[in-house]
Amino acid sequence: MSDGTTNDMNPAPDELDQAAAAFADAAGSGSFTQLAEMQAKIDDLQGRLMRSYADLENYRRRVQRDQDDARKFESLRLVRDLLPGLDGLNRAISSGEQTGDRQVLLNGIRMVAQQFRDILKLHSAEQIEAVGRPFDPNLHEALTQIPSADHEPMTVLQEVEVGYRMHDRVVRPARVIVSCAPPQA
């Protein structure tokens, strides 16, 4: 223990030093009984120390195994949440194939897209607002610029691909088309 105290399993370092000093004194005085008692105490302290080392090593292995399992299965909840969306997409495709009605298929796909957006929000992934906002290179990736007299330069005109952020970290920047000043005539 760090405060110098001891328990049955963890002898303090100064306890070992005291036992060794007492052993040396007993050896110098020639008392065989004291010598045997001191040797027994030293053996006991060494045994407790070895068990403490073994317990610590077992604890380290258990923590490492738990961390490995946590990393291995960290996306399990997300996968479970995504499966109903995939099921809904498969149902929309099947329904569209059976009825031949594109509107039914389109409505099914819209519902599934909303379901995926809800799942992402459930996992703290939110869409980055882009259209009509000033271009921010931390949040947006400009694909091209289009001259526009109706908008300030570097205003997002169109979102080609939705961007997402999770808490304060960008997962994927929004891919956008931004305005630039019209050419001077």
Order of alpha helices (4+ residues) and beta strands (2+ residues): alpha-alpha-alpha-alpha-beta-beta-beta-beta-beta-beta
